[in-house]
Amino acid sequence: MELAEKLRLLAGGAKYDASCATSGSDHGPVLESGSGKQGLKTKTGSIPLIGATAPAGVCHSWTEDGRCVSLLKVLYSNVCRFDCAYCVNRSSADIQRTSFTAEELVKLTLEFYKRNYIEGLFLSSGIFSDSDIVMEKLIEVARRLRTEGGFGGYIHLKIIPGTSPKQIAEAGRWADRLSANIELPTDKSLQYLAPQKSGKLIMGAMEEVNNLEQEAREGRKNNAEKPFFAPAGQSTQLIVGASPEDDHQILSLSSALYRRFGLRRVYYSAFIPVGQPGRGGLLDPRLPNIPGPPLVREHRLYQADWLLRFYKFRAEEILTAAQPYLDPHLDPKTAWALNHRDLFPVNVQQADYEVLLRVPGIGVRSARRILEQRRSKKLTAEMLQRLGVTLKRARYFISLPGFASDGEKDTAYIRRILSDSDGAGLQLPLFDF
Ligand code: SF4
């Protein structure tokens, strides 16, 4: 099979993995056949370009500080022994199967990198053999990129379920980030939809990564020559909507993963109800037949996740067993504030940082700027706006001498004004909401 065709198939098979925060752009890995655009010539064929400049398989991802990076996001192989109901690559799917060789993938990555098409590689794989054998292939690509190719770009490797601690340690030597996908929020759902996977093994891998990260950090404190271990940490992916767990269960799990394993990110991936090739396009009967991916739910979970990581909220403050779903029409911070009207309005001239963080319309950056500015100046509404506060939201929750806030308006009125009526226009803010 031509390299271009392999790339088309193996980039297509990787696009549903959200654990590298890709843009989710539909045209990501798809080749523009017959577009007439000049492709990228390689020794083994020609890789068509997407749009004006981006080669097939290249997608965009965001770093923790909000920088956009381009990654070659591919599978090593889409051959898989497992039959996870939600996955396009599952063993029962009637799809064309192929694998790269390590040699091909190393050359391809280096060619893309040298031409500035990519700044990194995201590499996963179907489980075509024993876990350690598959993992060894991914490691080989990363190792050869670093040692033979002098590759200084970003590398994200997926940890194949069941990988041994020795291989995890080796993967962390070459990769910037590792991720073991937890996929579903409970063992029960995992057993039902992905019976060959084990929550215990997945968590075991996360624990191993966390231990190795800590060891490396400690080691480097005493000796800066000691090697790094996956310096960009670990992440995971949770599929939302393929199983019956509610937002409360999902958020509680994420919170526990952050605490126990020091994860940098949990990525939420709205379940996409794709029919099965070879089964008349029918959905696996174990999956819910929903009209489309629950994108609003995914978005609200991301917002709630930001509250956990940056706004010092605890999961049980956002949701409870009695109120298990995030409000689809309100961002979770506003929803929380409307449930705690007794704590508002907040005097922005005097409130602590932690209290400011809880005000809708005041973000992490604007809260810090408020603290700096008010040391020497009396705050005004204009000044707050300049500091990044969204006054049309914050005005219902703050007090400030000389500013006519709307803190006395009734809850139903504020709720109506601050609702996204249909979840449209949902754009995940970086920090300030
Ligand atoms: S292990 Fe499951 S999720 Fe991973 S490629 Fe195979 S079928 Fe898909």
Residues whose N, C-alpha, C, O or C-beta is under 5 A from the ligand:
A	BS01	SF4	C80 F82 D83 C84 C87 N89 R90 S91 S125 G126 I127
